[in-house]
Amino acid sequence: MWPFRRGRSPGRSDGRLGRRGETLAVRCLRGKGYKILARNFRCPSGEADIIALDPSAAASGSGTIAFVEVKTRSSDAYVDPESAIDARKRRQLARVARDYLAGRDAADYAVRFDVVAVVVPDGARPQVRHTIAAFEPA
């Protein structure tokens, strides 16, 4: 028998925190009037956590499609969740956006990249921060 177990590394979550963060992010966006077009959209280029239509940011009367990256942490004591989105992740999200838009009639829509940072401290109320147009694709 193999002497080493394959398990989670210490400090790694089992995904529950991330799923909770995405649920809170969707609730936040819907509360602002966004229509959720897709959650966890996967394609060969990667994944977008949330794709949403922001009707309030009308461009050409259609609205804006927001590709939303959700970052969830149990604490932001050392670093903000938003800082985890590096140039590689921005490039990947831009490729995912191109793939998503290629299969849809979205020429009348503006596109932007948002970030929702969720901090879920133990025993405290979650904090949700939505940054509109958080970055330009790298």
Buried (B, 14 or more C-beta within 10 A) or exposed (E): EEEEEEEEEEEEEEEEBBBBBBBBBBEBBEEEEBEBBEBEBEBEBBEBBBBBBBEEBEBEEBBBBBBBBBBBBEEBEEEEBBEEBEEEBBBBBBBBBEBBBEEEEBEEBBBBBBBBBBBBEEEEEBBBBBBBEBBEBE
